[in-house]
Amino acid sequence: MQRMGNVIGLQPSAIAEYKRLHADVWPGVLAKIADCNIRNYSIYLKEPENLLFAYFEYHGTDFAADSAKMAADPTTQEWWSVCMPLQKPLDTRREGEWWAGMEEVFHID
């Protein structure tokens, strides 16, 4: 299992809509997340900076392949088309990233 952390900005005007969407995530999106070996997925919001922090655990063996499978899913693509305009990617993210990956610097069970 690999723990993953990502961060992205959220448009200030989109906070209520983002919360509404994530209070009732589409069943097909949830199924695809599970199908791609992602478990224990949480998203946190830090205001007033309007930063979203995502944490999840990857239980597969090929994250790139599972990420590509998720990206190819039509329901996930539709979900992203609704959510992405609400988000504000960080200028410092790596090339090819939407959510910026983070380095784990501490963990204890």
SVG drawing of the C-alpha trace seen along z (x, -y; Angstrom):
<svg xmlns="http://www.w3.org/2000/svg" viewBox="-26 -34 36 39">
<polyline fill="none" stroke="black" stroke-width="0.4" points="0.0,0.0 1.2,-3.5 -0.1,-6.6 -0.6,-9.6 -1.2,-13.3 -2.1,-16.0 -3.1,-19.6 -4.9,-22.1 -6.6,-25.5 -10.3,-26.0 -12.0,-29.1 -13.5,-31.1 -16.8,-31.4 -16.9,-27.6 -16.7,-26.4 -20.4,-25.8 -20.8,-24.0 -17.7,-21.9 -19.0,-20.8 -22.4,-20.1 -20.9,-17.9 -18.8,-15.9 -21.6,-15.4 -23.2,-13.2 -20.5,-11.9 -21.8,-10.0 -21.9,-6.2 -20.0,-5.5 -17.2,-7.8 -17.0,-6.0 -17.0,-2.6 -14.2,-3.6 -12.1,-4.9 -12.4,-1.4 -11.8,0.3 -8.5,-1.6 -7.3,-0.2 -7.8,-3.5 -9.0,-3.2 -9.4,-5.4 -9.8,-8.5 -10.5,-11.9 -10.5,-15.5 -10.1,-18.3 -10.6,-22.1 -8.5,-24.7 -10.1,-28.1 -9.4,-31.1 -6.5,-29.9 -9.0,-27.7 -6.7,-24.8 -7.9,-21.2 -5.8,-18.4 -6.5,-14.9 -5.3,-11.8 -5.7,-8.2 -4.1,-4.8 -3.2,-3.0 -3.4,0.8 -2.5,1.7 0.8,2.5 0.8,0.0 -0.4,-3.4 0.2,-4.9 -2.0,-2.2 -4.7,-2.6 -4.6,-6.4 -4.9,-5.9 -7.9,-3.6 -9.6,-6.1 -8.9,-8.9 -10.4,-6.9 -13.7,-6.3 -16.5,-8.4 -18.3,-8.9 -15.1,-10.1 -14.4,-12.4 -17.8,-13.9 -17.3,-14.3 -14.0,-16.0 -15.6,-18.3 -17.9,-19.5 -15.2,-19.7 -12.1,-21.0 -13.5,-24.5 -14.0,-24.9 -10.4,-24.1 -7.3,-26.3 -4.1,-24.3 -1.0,-25.5 1.6,-27.3 4.3,-25.1 2.8,-21.8 4.9,-19.5 4.3,-19.2 1.4,-17.0 -0.1,-17.3 -3.5,-18.9 -3.5,-18.2 0.1,-18.8 1.7,-15.7 3.2,-16.0 6.1,-14.3 5.3,-12.3 7.7,-13.5 6.2,-11.7 4.0,-8.7 3.2,-6.6 0.6,-3.8"/>
</svg>
